[in-house]
Amino acid sequence: MRAVTRVVLMVLAVWVVALPGATMRPANSETKSQQALEEMLDRFADAWNRHDLDALMSMMTSDCVFEASAGPQVDGQRSEGQQAVRAAYAAVFDAFPDARWANARHFVSGNRGVSEWTFTGTQKDGKRVEVTGCDLFTFRDGKIAVKNSYRKNRPAL
């Protein structure tokens, strides 16, 4: 009887997984990994608000890529490698000395993640900017390999 019960349970498990729209929950280690990446995105957002370049770069791979929301290429301004990405981040802080990213919300699925935020900052000419945006991330080895930034196009206030 036990063997029959096991077979029935196995058949039911296969049937449930085969149902349209059915998904399996991630393994416990995958859940922990995704939680760790979401926590890193919280620290990453905090580092942006502190304008802490060292902290930001510590969370990025050595061959990291930053695709800014504006720039000459179709992908915006693309910066590759720690030195170039650090310089691009510093340029943001220089352009907006009071830059702040509020209401950060993150989610992670596998090696990809998203952060939504509201950016506020004042340009050197005194014009204030307030826009919503998001970052699309690609992770590798527990760090950010790609940060692809998008934001609403709104004139300065």
C-alpha positions in Angstrom: 0.0 0.0 0.0 2.8 2.5 0.8 4.3 1.9 -2.7 1.0 2.7 -4.3 0.6 5.9 -2.1 4.1 7.1 -3.2 3.3 6.5 -6.9 0.0 8.4 -6.6 1.8 11.3 -4.9 4.5 11.4 -7.6 1.9 11.3 -10.3 0.0 14.2 -8.6 3.2 16.2 -8.2 4.0 15.8 -11.9 0.4 16.6 -12.9 0.3 19.8 -10.8 3.7 21.1 -12.2 2.4 20.4 -15.8 -0.7 22.5 -15.3 -0.7 25.7 -17.4 0.4 28.6 -15.3 1.8 26.4 -12.5 5.1 27.4 -11.1 7.4 25.7 -8.6 8.6 27.7 -5.7 12.3 28.4 -5.8 14.6 26.2 -3.7 15.4 27.6 -0.2 18.9 28.5 -1.2 17.6 30.4 -4.3 15.1 32.3 -2.0 18.0 33.2 0.3 20.1 34.3 -2.6 17.3 36.5 -4.0 16.7 38.0 -0.5 20.5 38.7 -0.2 20.4 40.6 -3.6 17.3 42.6 -2.5 19.1 43.6 0.7 22.2 44.6 -1.4 19.9 46.8 -3.5 18.7 48.5 -0.3 22.3 49.2 0.7 23.0 50.3 -2.9 20.1 52.8 -2.7 21.3 54.1 0.7 24.8 54.5 -0.8 23.4 56.6 -3.6 21.7 58.9 -1.1 24.9 59.2 0.9 26.8 59.9 -2.4 29.2 57.2 -1.2 31.2 56.1 -4.3 33.3 53.6 -2.4 30.2 51.8 -1.1 28.6 51.9 -4.6 31.6 50.4 -6.3 32.1 47.7 -3.7 28.7 46.2 -4.8 29.7 46.1 -8.5 31.8 43.6 -10.4 35.2 44.6 -11.7 33.9 44.6 -15.3 30.6 46.4 -14.4 28.6 48.4 -16.9 26.4 51.5 -16.3 24.0 52.6 -18.9 22.7 56.0 -18.0 19.2 57.1 -18.9 20.6 59.9 -21.2 23.5 60.1 -23.6 24.6 60.0 -27.2 24.0 56.2 -27.7 20.6 54.5 -28.1 21.4 53.0 -24.6 22.2 56.4 -23.1 25.8 57.0 -21.9 27.4 53.6 -21.5 30.3 53.3 -19.1 32.3 50.1 -18.7 34.6 49.0 -16.0 35.1 50.2 -12.4 37.0 53.4 -13.3 34.5 54.6 -15.9 31.4 53.7 -13.9 32.8 55.4 -10.8 33.5 58.6 -12.9 29.9 58.4 -14.3 28.5 58.1 -10.8 30.7 61.0 -9.6 29.4 63.1 -12.5 25.8 62.6 -11.3 26.7 63.9 -7.9 28.5 66.8 -9.4 25.6 67.7 -11.6 23.1 67.4 -8.7 24.9 68.1 -5.4 21.7 67.4 -3.5 20.7 64.3 -5.5 18.3 62.0 -3.7 16.5 58.7 -4.6 13.4 58.2 -2.5 10.7 55.5 -2.3 13.1 52.8 -3.5 11.3 49.5 -4.2 13.2 46.4 -5.4 12.5 42.9 -6.6 14.8 40.2 -7.8 14.2 37.1 -9.9 17.2 34.9 -10.6 20.1 37.0 -11.8 18.0 40.0 -12.7 16.5 42.8 -10.5 14.6 46.0 -10.7 14.6 49.1 -8.5 11.9 51.8 -8.8 12.6 55.2 -7.3 11.8 59.0 -7.3 14.8 61.1 -8.1 15.0 64.7 -6.9 17.9 67.1 -7.3 18.9 70.7 -8.0 21.0 71.5 -11.0 23.8 74.1 -10.7 21.6 76.7 -12.4 19.1 76.3 -9.6 16.5 74.3 -11.6 14.9 71.5 -9.6 14.4 68.0 -11.1 11.8 65.5 -9.8 11.2 62.3 -11.8 10.3 58.7 -11.3 12.5 56.0 -12.8 13.9 52.5 -12.5 17.1 50.6 -12.8 17.3 47.2 -14.4 20.1 45.1 -12.9 22.0 42.0 -14.0 23.8 40.2 -11.1 26.8 38.0 -11.1 28.5 36.3 -8.1 26.4 38.4 -5.7 27.3 41.7 -7.2 25.9 44.1 -9.8 27.3 43.5 -13.3 25.0 45.8 -15.2 23.0 48.8 -14.0 20.7 50.1 -16.8 18.9 53.2 -15.7 15.6 54.7 -17.1 13.7 57.7 -16.0 10.7 59.8 -17.0 11.6 62.7 -19.3 10.2 65.8 -17.5 11.4 69.4 -17.9 13.2 71.0 -14.9 10.8 72.7 -12.5 
